[in-house]
Amino acid sequence: MTVALMAIAPMILILLALSALFSAAETAMTGASRGRMHQLEREGDRAAKRVNRLISDQETMIGAVLLGQNLINILSATVVGETLAAALPKPWGVIVSTGVMTVLVFVFAEVVPKTLAITRPDDVARALSIPTSIIVRVMQPFLYVIQWVVRKLLGLFGIKVGMETDVLAAHEEIRGAVEYHHSEGLVESGARNMFRGVLDLAERDVSQIMVHRKNIATLDAALPPAQLIEQALEIGHTRIPLYRDEPENIVGVLHARDLMAALARSGGKPEAIDIAAVAREPWFIPETTNLKDQLNAFLKKQNHFALVVDEYGALMGLVTLEDILEEIVGEIEDEHDANLPGLRRQADGSVHVDGALPVRDLNRAMDWDLPEDEAVTVAGLVIHEAQTIPEQGQTFIFHRHRFQVLRRQRNQITALRVSPPLLAEDE
């Protein structure tokens, strides 16, 4: 038996080395930092370029590596099995060969190379980029057939594997990395919020951040110019919708700069200004428009103000470029912004909030994790969870926070007290 093993030892070592290469390549390629690889590629690193090309189609790369590794391991087991089967009486040849190959493959072709690859994934991935590229190129014809079979089998169970899978995985990978580094203290809350804001743009609609129609400051287009200018100055906004007959019938948007220019041209005589000629045409958008598309539309059209309507054309609210930017960077205040008492911190760690305060703003201000996809405002979140409109004084515990209704006007919750996250024994 010893002579037989010595005869096949060189072949077994070569096969184990190849299997170890496959294991290290698979682990390193899936664990390599995409951000660092892209940065190295921009700096002219050819190995990083090969790694990026390989991981851009992970399904093909992993399939080729696994196929090659299985072929090597089966070949190794077959060689040792046949050698020992001829040297030992049955069934000891099969038993000994199985035990020997299990130990050799597990230790030298799995644990050792994968541990090395996990420890230094970027370096290992770059070092193995050439052999991995060769493996993928050789195995690709066979892999196409296998992939077709796999997709058909998954289809029988209602699982569809499409090109969009990688796109979604990339977003979730970035989100997961940001959350992980934040939990480790490597990313500050402000930076995390900005990353999350950018990633969420395509998933949030303008209806979730718009100023509701009842809170829109509007002007009656039928007012005399002098009175209209006086009210515009009192409102203080740069852009103010003009309505005719009823507040929801918006006929134009008055821009403060256009109004001041018209006043200067008239020699300071308000009665000489034609408000209808000064007003700009309103821009209406559907409430289902996502923030990413609307941001692009704002930039393309060079218009920072849009009115939101529902499927029936009824006015729902308004959204501005600043509203979308605030979803990314947080609240933007200038010297003319009023310090609205939307959130008031209390000595016991709780906060008093207006019912109309967005959940997202509360999360950012307090570094909390209340769900933002169930309702836009804090009052809406309480109503959604309670499945009713609470009475004044009622208290609820949702999502590890205690919500107490401080004030209710008709069917609207206008003020609440929200506790900091509760400990398990307090819930």
C-alpha positions, 0 to 999 in steps of 0.5 A: 500500500505504501508503494502504491501511495508513493507512486500517486503522491505527486499527482495527488499533491498537484490535484490538491494544489489545484483544488486549493487554488479554486477554493481560494479564488472563490472566497477571495473573489466574493470577498474582495472590496469592490470599491478598492478594486475600482479605485485600483483599476482607475490607478492602472492596476491590471490585476484589479481590472481583471478582478472587476471583470470577473466579479461583474458576472459573479454567477459565471465566475462562481459557477466556473470555479465550482465546476472546476473544483468538483472535477478536481476533487472527484478525480483525486478521490477516484485516483486514490480510491482505485489505487487503495482498492487494488492494494487492500482487500474489500471494502477497506480500500474504499473506506481508507481512501474516503477517510484519507481524501476527506482529511486531505481535501478538508484541510489542504484544499478547503480550510487553509486556502479559504482562511488565507483568502478571508484574511487577505481577500483583495491581495489573493483576488488580484494574485489569482485573477489570471488563473481564475480568468483562464478557468472561466474561459475554459469552463464557460461553454459547459457553464452555459449549459449548466446555467440554462438547466439551473434556471429552468429548475429554479423556474419550476419552483417559481424562482426567476433569476434575472439581470436585475438581481445584481443591481438590487444586490449592489444597493443592498451591499452598499446599504449593509456596508454603511450600516455595519461601519456605522455600528462599528463607529467608523461612519458618523450618523450624519454620513450614514443618513446621507448614504441612506438618503441617496439609496432611498431616492428611487424608493420614495415618492414625492407624496412622501415628502411634499408639503400638503395642500393645507399647508401651502401658502397661496395668493388670490390672483384677483387681488389688486397688485399692491395688496398681492405684493404686500401679502407676498412679502408677508409670506416670505417664500421665493415662489408662491402659487396663484389661485383663481376662485378657489385655493386648489385651482392653481393658475400660476406661480409668482416668483419673488425675483420676477415680481421685484423686477416688474416693480422696478420696471413700473417705477415703483407703482404696483398698480401698473404691474400685470400679475398675470404676465409676471406669473410663471406657468405651474408645473404639475407632476403625479404623486407617484413620481419617485424622488430620483426621477424628480431630481433629474427632472428638476435639474433638466428643466431648471425649475425647482418648484412643482405641484403634486396632483393625484390620478384625478388631477386634484392638488395634493401638495408641492415639492421643491428641489430643496425638499429632495436635497433635504432627504439626502443632507438633512434639514437646510435652514437659511437666515429667513427660515423660522425655527418651528417648534416641530421637535422639543427635547425633554429632560427625561430623554423623551421628545414632544413632536408635532403630529405633522413632523416627518418620521424621517426627520425624527429619526435623523434628529434623534438617531432612531430607527422608527419605520419610514415606509409605513407612514410619512408623519409621526401622527400617521405612524401612530394611526397606522399602528393603532388602526384607529384615531387615538383619543387625547391622553392615550398611550401606545408602545410601538417599535420599542418606543412609547407614544402618548397623544398630547393633543388632538384637534377633530380627527387630527393628532397635533402633538405627541410625546415619544420616549427614547427606545425602551429596554426589554423589561420596560415594554 
